[in-house]
Amino acid sequence: MNYVVVPLSLAARGAIVWNTNTFLNIGAHLFCVGFSIVYRTHQAYKTQLR
């Protein structure tokens, strides 16, 4: 993807700014997405073992 799609899209590569909002957004994404995946997986395994 980095060698084909990105050069063809002419996307500018900028520096990543690591500030407080970046860490809060990463943490919120990990919590919301990760928690929902873990919860659904736990439910699936729990019903499968019965």
mmJSON file of the N, C-alpha and C atoms, coordinates in Angstrom:
{"data_MODEL":{"atom_site":{
"group_PDB":["ATOM","ATOM","ATOM","ATOM","ATOM","ATOM","ATOM","ATOM","ATOM","ATOM","ATOM","ATOM","ATOM","ATOM","ATOM","ATOM","ATOM","ATOM","ATOM","ATOM","ATOM","ATOM","ATOM","ATOM","ATOM","ATOM","ATOM","ATOM","ATOM","ATOM","ATOM","ATOM","ATOM","ATOM","ATOM","ATOM","ATOM","ATOM","ATOM","ATOM","ATOM","ATOM","ATOM","ATOM","ATOM","ATOM","ATOM","ATOM","ATOM","ATOM","ATOM","ATOM","ATOM","ATOM","ATOM","ATOM","ATOM","ATOM","ATOM","ATOM","ATOM","ATOM","ATOM","ATOM","ATOM","ATOM","ATOM","ATOM","ATOM","ATOM","ATOM","ATOM","ATOM","ATOM","ATOM","ATOM","ATOM","ATOM","ATOM","ATOM","ATOM","ATOM","ATOM","ATOM","ATOM","ATOM","ATOM","ATOM","ATOM","ATOM","ATOM","ATOM","ATOM","ATOM","ATOM","ATOM","ATOM","ATOM","ATOM","ATOM","ATOM","ATOM","ATOM","ATOM","ATOM","ATOM","ATOM","ATOM","ATOM","ATOM","ATOM","ATOM","ATOM","ATOM","ATOM","ATOM","ATOM","ATOM","ATOM","ATOM","ATOM","ATOM","ATOM","ATOM","ATOM","ATOM","ATOM","ATOM","ATOM","ATOM","ATOM","ATOM","ATOM","ATOM","ATOM","ATOM","ATOM","ATOM","ATOM","ATOM","ATOM","ATOM","ATOM","ATOM","ATOM","ATOM","ATOM","ATOM","ATOM","ATOM"],
"id":[1,2,3,4,5,6,7,8,9,10,11,12,13,14,15,16,17,18,19,20,21,22,23,24,25,26,27,28,29,30,31,32,33,34,35,36,37,38,39,40,41,42,43,44,45,46,47,48,49,50,51,52,53,54,55,56,57,58,59,60,61,62,63,64,65,66,67,68,69,70,71,72,73,74,75,76,77,78,79,80,81,82,83,84,85,86,87,88,89,90,91,92,93,94,95,96,97,98,99,100,101,102,103,104,105,106,107,108,109,110,111,112,113,114,115,116,117,118,119,120,121,122,123,124,125,126,127,128,129,130,131,132,133,134,135,136,137,138,139,140,141,142,143,144,145,146,147,148,149,150],
"type_symbol":["N","C","C","N","C","C","N","C","C","N","C","C","N","C","C","N","C","C","N","C","C","N","C","C","N","C","C","N","C","C","N","C","C","N","C","C","N","C","C","N","C","C","N","C","C","N","C","C","N","C","C","N","C","C","N","C","C","N","C","C","N","C","C","N","C","C","N","C","C","N","C","C","N","C","C","N","C","C","N","C","C","N","C","C","N","C","C","N","C","C","N","C","C","N","C","C","N","C","C","N","C","C","N","C","C","N","C","C","N","C","C","N","C","C","N","C","C","N","C","C","N","C","C","N","C","C","N","C","C","N","C","C","N","C","C","N","C","C","N","C","C","N","C","C","N","C","C","N","C","C"],
"label_atom_id":["N","CA","C","N","CA","C","N","CA","C","N","CA","C","N","CA","C","N","CA","C","N","CA","C","N","CA","C","N","CA","C","N","CA","C","N","CA","C","N","CA","C","N","CA","C","N","CA","C","N","CA","C","N","CA","C","N","CA","C","N","CA","C","N","CA","C","N","CA","C","N","CA","C","N","CA","C","N","CA","C","N","CA","C","N","CA","C","N","CA","C","N","CA","C","N","CA","C","N","CA","C","N","CA","C","N","CA","C","N","CA","C","N","CA","C","N","CA","C","N","CA","C","N","CA","C","N","CA","C","N","CA","C","N","CA","C","N","CA","C","N","CA","C","N","CA","C","N","CA","C","N","CA","C","N","CA","C","N","CA","C","N","CA","C","N","CA","C","N","CA","C","N","CA","C"],
"label_alt_id":[null,null,null,null,null,null,null,null,null,null,null,null,null,null,null,null,null,null,null,null,null,null,null,null,null,null,null,null,null,null,null,null,null,null,null,null,null,null,null,null,null,null,null,null,null,null,null,null,null,null,null,null,null,null,null,null,null,null,null,null,null,null,null,null,null,null,null,null,null,null,null,null,null,null,null,null,null,null,null,null,null,null,null,null,null,null,null,null,null,null,null,null,null,null,null,null,null,null,null,null,null,null,null,null,null,null,null,null,null,null,null,null,null,null,null,null,null,null,null,null,null,null,null,null,null,null,null,null,null,null,null,null,null,null,null,null,null,null,null,null,null,null,null,null,null,null,null,null,null,null],
"label_comp_id":["MET","MET","MET","ASN","ASN","ASN","TYR","TYR","TYR","VAL","VAL","VAL","VAL","VAL","VAL","VAL","VAL","VAL","PRO","PRO","PRO","LEU","LEU","LEU","SER","SER","SER","LEU","LEU","LEU","ALA","ALA","ALA","ALA","ALA","ALA","ARG","ARG","ARG","GLY","GLY","GLY","ALA","ALA","ALA","ILE","ILE","ILE","VAL","VAL","VAL","TRP","TRP","TRP","ASN","ASN","ASN","THR","THR","THR","ASN","ASN","ASN","THR","THR","THR","PHE","PHE","PHE","LEU","LEU","LEU","ASN","ASN","ASN","ILE","ILE","ILE","GLY","GLY","GLY","ALA","ALA","ALA","HIS","HIS","HIS","LEU","LEU","LEU","PHE","PHE","PHE","CYS","CYS","CYS","VAL","VAL","VAL","GLY","GLY","GLY","PHE","PHE","PHE","SER","SER","SER","ILE","ILE","ILE","VAL","VAL","VAL","TYR","TYR","TYR","ARG","ARG","ARG","THR","THR","THR","HIS","HIS","HIS","GLN","GLN","GLN","ALA","ALA","ALA","TYR","TYR","TYR","LYS","LYS","LYS","THR","THR","THR","GLN","GLN","GLN","LEU","LEU","LEU","ARG","ARG","ARG"],
"label_asym_id":["A","A","A","A","A","A","A","A","A","A","A","A","A","A","A","A","A","A","A","A","A","A","A","A","A","A","A","A","A","A","A","A","A","A","A","A","A","A","A","A","A","A","A","A","A","A","A","A","A","A","A","A","A","A","A","A","A","A","A","A","A","A","A","A","A","A","A","A","A","A","A","A","A","A","A","A","A","A","A","A","A","A","A","A","A","A","A","A","A","A","A","A","A","A","A","A","A","A","A","A","A","A","A","A","A","A","A","A","A","A","A","A","A","A","A","A","A","A","A","A","A","A","A","A","A","A","A","A","A","A","A","A","A","A","A","A","A","A","A","A","A","A","A","A","A","A","A","A","A","A"],
"label_entity_id":["1","1","1","1","1","1","1","1","1","1","1","1","1","1","1","1","1","1","1","1","1","1","1","1","1","1","1","1","1","1","1","1","1","1","1","1","1","1","1","1","1","1","1","1","1","1","1","1","1","1","1","1","1","1","1","1","1","1","1","1","1","1","1","1","1","1","1","1","1","1","1","1","1","1","1","1","1","1","1","1","1","1","1","1","1","1","1","1","1","1","1","1","1","1","1","1","1","1","1","1","1","1","1","1","1","1","1","1","1","1","1","1","1","1","1","1","1","1","1","1","1","1","1","1","1","1","1","1","1","1","1","1","1","1","1","1","1","1","1","1","1","1","1","1","1","1","1","1","1","1"],
"label_seq_id":[1,1,1,2,2,2,3,3,3,4,4,4,5,5,5,6,6,6,7,7,7,8,8,8,9,9,9,10,10,10,11,11,11,12,12,12,13,13,13,14,14,14,15,15,15,16,16,16,17,17,17,18,18,18,19,19,19,20,20,20,21,21,21,22,22,22,23,23,23,24,24,24,25,25,25,26,26,26,27,27,27,28,28,28,29,29,29,30,30,30,31,31,31,32,32,32,33,33,33,34,34,34,35,35,35,36,36,36,37,37,37,38,38,38,39,39,39,40,40,40,41,41,41,42,42,42,43,43,43,44,44,44,45,45,45,46,46,46,47,47,47,48,48,48,49,49,49,50,50,50],
"pdbx_PDB_ins_code":[null,null,null,null,null,null,null,null,null,null,null,null,null,null,null,null,null,null,null,null,null,null,null,null,null,null,null,null,null,null,null,null,null,null,null,null,null,null,null,null,null,null,null,null,null,null,null,null,null,null,null,null,null,null,null,null,null,null,null,null,null,null,null,null,null,null,null,null,null,null,null,null,null,null,null,null,null,null,null,null,null,null,null,null,null,null,null,null,null,null,null,null,null,null,null,null,null,null,null,null,null,null,null,null,null,null,null,null,null,null,null,null,null,null,null,null,null,null,null,null,null,null,null,null,null,null,null,null,null,null,null,null,null,null,null,null,null,null,null,null,null,null,null,null,null,null,null,null,null,null],
"Cartn_x":[0.823,0.0,0.87,1.944,2.8,3.539,3.74,4.506,3.637,2.347,1.49,0.358,-0.464,-1.674,-1.352,-0.487,-0.178,0.498,1.502,2.068,1.06,0.183,-0.801,-1.865,-2.121,-3.126,-2.574,-1.254,-0.579,-0.847,-0.981,-1.198,0.1,-0.01,1.173,1.522,2.793,3.241,3.665,2.963,3.278,3.765,4.333,4.798,3.615,3.7,2.659,2.923,1.915,2.029,1.524,2.424,2.058,1.749,0.483,0.071,-0.948,-1.536,-2.464,-3.687,-4.199,-5.39,-5.12,-3.919,-3.581,-3.677,-3.1,-3.134,-4.545,-5.331,-6.715,-7.537,-7.316,-8.054,-7.662,-6.378,-5.926,-6.505,-6.475,-7.03,-8.527,-9.25,-10.697,-10.997,-10.233,-10.437,-10.13,-9.04,-8.698,-9.771,-10.28,-11.292,-12.605,-13.085,-14.392,-14.367,-13.41,-13.353,-12.89,-11.847,-11.325,-12.317,-13.002,-13.972,-15.13,-15.608,-16.727,-16.313,-15.09,-14.616,-14.468,-13.89,-13.717,-15.074,-16.01,-17.323,-18.061,-18.057,-18.748,-18.067,-16.755,-16.04,-16.338,-16.371,-16.691,-18.095,-19.056,-20.405,-20.448,-19.727,-19.737,-19.144,-18.031,-17.421,-18.268,-18.93,-19.767,-20.954,-21.589,-22.725,-22.275,-21.062,-20.57,-20.21,-19.815,-19.407,-20.597,-21.78,-22.954,-23.43],
"Cartn_y":[-1.185,0.0,1.253,1.246,2.425,2.675,1.615,1.755,1.954,1.603,1.715,2.717,2.498,3.295,4.727,4.891,6.235,7.09,6.6,7.444,7.781,6.868,7.155,8.141,8.193,9.12,10.524,10.672,11.96,12.533,11.67,12.11,12.671,13.78,14.402,13.675,13.438,12.814,13.913,13.987,14.979,14.307,15.105,14.579,14.346,13.302,13.028,13.894,14.611,15.479,14.696,14.431,13.676,14.66,14.96,15.82,15.077,15.764,15.123,14.578,15.319,14.854,13.569,13.423,12.202,10.999,11.105,9.996,9.736,10.791,10.608,9.917,10.297,9.673,8.21,7.906,6.521,5.706,6.264,5.569,5.344,6.346,6.196,5.139,5.134,4.136,2.737,2.58,1.274,0.785,1.685,1.298,0.943,1.808,1.582,0.392,0.359,-0.732,-2.017,-1.934,-3.12,-3.726,-2.909,-3.424,-4.104,-3.516,-4.134,-5.461,-5.559,-6.822,-7.875,-7.507,-8.454,-8.899,-7.994,-8.327,-9.293,-8.998,-9.867,-11.235,-11.254,-12.522,-13.36,-12.709,-13.413,-14.005,-13.252,-13.76,-14.958,-14.886,-15.98,-17.237,-17.122,-18.291,-18.868,-17.98,-18.43,-19.229,-18.787,-19.519,-20.786,-20.792,-21.949,-23.092,-22.763,-23.775,-24.447,-23.908,-24.494,-25.727],
"Cartn_z":[0.0,0.0,0.0,0.778,0.838,-0.467,-1.245,-2.472,-3.709,-3.639,-4.812,-4.589,-3.579,-3.398,-2.983,-2.019,-1.519,-2.585,-3.314,-4.371,-5.468,-5.813,-6.848,-6.379,-5.087,-4.573,-4.361,-4.46,-4.253,-2.866,-1.894,-0.524,0.041,0.716,1.313,2.604,2.796,4.041,5.01,6.09,7.094,8.36,9.221,10.494,11.423,12.213,13.198,14.421,14.827,15.997,17.198,18.126,19.321,20.442,20.618,21.719,22.58,23.515,24.447,23.728,22.749,22.034,21.265,20.755,20.03,20.948,22.124,23.075,23.588,23.785,24.212,23.129,21.882,20.789,20.612,20.724,20.624,21.78,22.974,24.132,24.008,23.529,23.348,22.289,21.215,20.167,20.686,21.416,21.973,22.931,23.75,24.72,24.03,23.15,22.514,21.567,20.676,19.699,20.378,21.175,21.832,22.796,23.56,24.522,23.814,22.724,22.013,21.389,20.859,20.287,21.378,22.498,23.599,24.137,24.262,24.788,23.865,22.569,21.606,21.508,21.553,21.501,22.739,23.887,25.12,25.06,24.53,24.39,23.451,22.35,21.372,21.972,22.676,23.283,24.409,25.151,26.25,25.742,24.654,24.098,23.379,22.856,22.143,23.096,24.323,25.28,25.959,25.818,26.48,25.808],
"occupancy":[1.0,1.0,1.0,1.0,1.0,1.0,1.0,1.0,1.0,1.0,1.0,1.0,1.0,1.0,1.0,1.0,1.0,1.0,1.0,1.0,1.0,1.0,1.0,1.0,1.0,1.0,1.0,1.0,1.0,1.0,1.0,1.0,1.0,1.0,1.0,1.0,1.0,1.0,1.0,1.0,1.0,1.0,1.0,1.0,1.0,1.0,1.0,1.0,1.0,1.0,1.0,1.0,1.0,1.0,1.0,1.0,1.0,1.0,1.0,1.0,1.0,1.0,1.0,1.0,1.0,1.0,1.0,1.0,1.0,1.0,1.0,1.0,1.0,1.0,1.0,1.0,1.0,1.0,1.0,1.0,1.0,1.0,1.0,1.0,1.0,1.0,1.0,1.0,1.0,1.0,1.0,1.0,1.0,1.0,1.0,1.0,1.0,1.0,1.0,1.0,1.0,1.0,1.0,1.0,1.0,1.0,1.0,1.0,1.0,1.0,1.0,1.0,1.0,1.0,1.0,1.0,1.0,1.0,1.0,1.0,1.0,1.0,1.0,1.0,1.0,1.0,1.0,1.0,1.0,1.0,1.0,1.0,1.0,1.0,1.0,1.0,1.0,1.0,1.0,1.0,1.0,1.0,1.0,1.0,1.0,1.0,1.0,1.0,1.0,1.0],
"B_iso_or_equiv":[0.0,0.0,0.0,0.0,0.0,0.0,0.0,0.0,0.0,0.0,0.0,0.0,0.0,0.0,0.0,0.0,0.0,0.0,0.0,0.0,0.0,0.0,0.0,0.0,0.0,0.0,0.0,0.0,0.0,0.0,0.0,0.0,0.0,0.0,0.0,0.0,0.0,0.0,0.0,0.0,0.0,0.0,0.0,0.0,0.0,0.0,0.0,0.0,0.0,0.0,0.0,0.0,0.0,0.0,0.0,0.0,0.0,0.0,0.0,0.0,0.0,0.0,0.0,0.0,0.0,0.0,0.0,0.0,0.0,0.0,0.0,0.0,0.0,0.0,0.0,0.0,0.0,0.0,0.0,0.0,0.0,0.0,0.0,0.0,0.0,0.0,0.0,0.0,0.0,0.0,0.0,0.0,0.0,0.0,0.0,0.0,0.0,0.0,0.0,0.0,0.0,0.0,0.0,0.0,0.0,0.0,0.0,0.0,0.0,0.0,0.0,0.0,0.0,0.0,0.0,0.0,0.0,0.0,0.0,0.0,0.0,0.0,0.0,0.0,0.0,0.0,0.0,0.0,0.0,0.0,0.0,0.0,0.0,0.0,0.0,0.0,0.0,0.0,0.0,0.0,0.0,0.0,0.0,0.0,0.0,0.0,0.0,0.0,0.0,0.0],
"pdbx_formal_charge":[null,null,null,null,null,null,null,null,null,null,null,null,null,null,null,null,null,null,null,null,null,null,null,null,null,null,null,null,null,null,null,null,null,null,null,null,null,null,null,null,null,null,null,null,null,null,null,null,null,null,null,null,null,null,null,null,null,null,null,null,null,null,null,null,null,null,null,null,null,null,null,null,null,null,null,null,null,null,null,null,null,null,null,null,null,null,null,null,null,null,null,null,null,null,null,null,null,null,null,null,null,null,null,null,null,null,null,null,null,null,null,null,null,null,null,null,null,null,null,null,null,null,null,null,null,null,null,null,null,null,null,null,null,null,null,null,null,null,null,null,null,null,null,null,null,null,null,null,null,null],
"auth_seq_id":[1,1,1,2,2,2,3,3,3,4,4,4,5,5,5,6,6,6,7,7,7,8,8,8,9,9,9,10,10,10,11,11,11,12,12,12,13,13,13,14,14,14,15,15,15,16,16,16,17,17,17,18,18,18,19,19,19,20,20,20,21,21,21,22,22,22,23,23,23,24,24,24,25,25,25,26,26,26,27,27,27,28,28,28,29,29,29,30,30,30,31,31,31,32,32,32,33,33,33,34,34,34,35,35,35,36,36,36,37,37,37,38,38,38,39,39,39,40,40,40,41,41,41,42,42,42,43,43,43,44,44,44,45,45,45,46,46,46,47,47,47,48,48,48,49,49,49,50,50,50],
"auth_comp_id":["MET","MET","MET","ASN","ASN","ASN","TYR","TYR","TYR","VAL","VAL","VAL","VAL","VAL","VAL","VAL","VAL","VAL","PRO","PRO","PRO","LEU","LEU","LEU","SER","SER","SER","LEU","LEU","LEU","ALA","ALA","ALA","ALA","ALA","ALA","ARG","ARG","ARG","GLY","GLY","GLY","ALA","ALA","ALA","ILE","ILE","ILE","VAL","VAL","VAL","TRP","TRP","TRP","ASN","ASN","ASN","THR","THR","THR","ASN","ASN","ASN","THR","THR","THR","PHE","PHE","PHE","LEU","LEU","LEU","ASN","ASN","ASN","ILE","ILE","ILE","GLY","GLY","GLY","ALA","ALA","ALA","HIS","HIS","HIS","LEU","LEU","LEU","PHE","PHE","PHE","CYS","CYS","CYS","VAL","VAL","VAL","GLY","GLY","GLY","PHE","PHE","PHE","SER","SER","SER","ILE","ILE","ILE","VAL","VAL","VAL","TYR","TYR","TYR","ARG","ARG","ARG","THR","THR","THR","HIS","HIS","HIS","GLN","GLN","GLN","ALA","ALA","ALA","TYR","TYR","TYR","LYS","LYS","LYS","THR","THR","THR","GLN","GLN","GLN","LEU","LEU","LEU","ARG","ARG","ARG"],
"auth_asym_id":["A","A","A","A","A","A","A","A","A","A","A","A","A","A","A","A","A","A","A","A","A","A","A","A","A","A","A","A","A","A","A","A","A","A","A","A","A","A","A","A","A","A","A","A","A","A","A","A","A","A","A","A","A","A","A","A","A","A","A","A","A","A","A","A","A","A","A","A","A","A","A","A","A","A","A","A","A","A","A","A","A","A","A","A","A","A","A","A","A","A","A","A","A","A","A","A","A","A","A","A","A","A","A","A","A","A","A","A","A","A","A","A","A","A","A","A","A","A","A","A","A","A","A","A","A","A","A","A","A","A","A","A","A","A","A","A","A","A","A","A","A","A","A","A","A","A","A","A","A","A"],
"auth_atom_id":["N","CA","C","N","CA","C","N","CA","C","N","CA","C","N","CA","C","N","CA","C","N","CA","C","N","CA","C","N","CA","C","N","CA","C","N","CA","C","N","CA","C","N","CA","C","N","CA","C","N","CA","C","N","CA","C","N","CA","C","N","CA","C","N","CA","C","N","CA","C","N","CA","C","N","CA","C","N","CA","C","N","CA","C","N","CA","C","N","CA","C","N","CA","C","N","CA","C","N","CA","C","N","CA","C","N","CA","C","N","CA","C","N","CA","C","N","CA","C","N","CA","C","N","CA","C","N","CA","C","N","CA","C","N","CA","C","N","CA","C","N","CA","C","N","CA","C","N","CA","C","N","CA","C","N","CA","C","N","CA","C","N","CA","C","N","CA","C","N","CA","C","N","CA","C"],
"pdbx_PDB_model_num":[1,1,1,1,1,1,1,1,1,1,1,1,1,1,1,1,1,1,1,1,1,1,1,1,1,1,1,1,1,1,1,1,1,1,1,1,1,1,1,1,1,1,1,1,1,1,1,1,1,1,1,1,1,1,1,1,1,1,1,1,1,1,1,1,1,1,1,1,1,1,1,1,1,1,1,1,1,1,1,1,1,1,1,1,1,1,1,1,1,1,1,1,1,1,1,1,1,1,1,1,1,1,1,1,1,1,1,1,1,1,1,1,1,1,1,1,1,1,1,1,1,1,1,1,1,1,1,1,1,1,1,1,1,1,1,1,1,1,1,1,1,1,1,1,1,1,1,1,1,1]
}}}
